[in-house]
Amino acid sequence: MPTPPETATDGPSLRLVLGFAGAVTILTGVMGYARYAGSERWVSEGIQQMDARGSELDVEGCIDEVVDWYDACDQEDANAAVCLTGVDILMAHCLGAQDRTPTCELYLNPDSEVRAPTEQMREQARNPKKAGESGRWVYARCEEREMRCLNKRECACAEAYRAVDSFCRTGQQAVQL
């Protein structure tokens, strides 16, 4: 009776490798879910805070509160993308807590001081005559608050100003996310 050929057993078995990969995948999923759930909790707490404080705050106060909330996201170990989306949501709750008609008239007027380009914007613009157009006025408002937007796509201050603009353009009904 012939003996079966011996199989090579040097190195880890396939079961061990797949088991380890599966365990790492499950652990990563659980940790990701825990972080996301914590981020959602942080947004929910922020919404409650803005619902309570919005009736007392003017638009600039809403922006201050929401940007402070966003800055605290790191201490809460919240996901940055969830927090940036939360800026729009919290602004909607803060702004919706009272009538903003006088402020909206100012924000919707293209010739108002809110949308006027600053001298610094004119100096930095390639075409100084068009400085501040196409929504770039939000960055000037942030710089006036000493909140320079280094990454234009992930700037809570600019996002808050865009939320005010959106809130006013929708007739104080919503903030477009």
Order of alpha helices (4+ residues) and beta strands (2+ residues): alpha-alpha-alpha-alpha-alpha-alpha-alpha
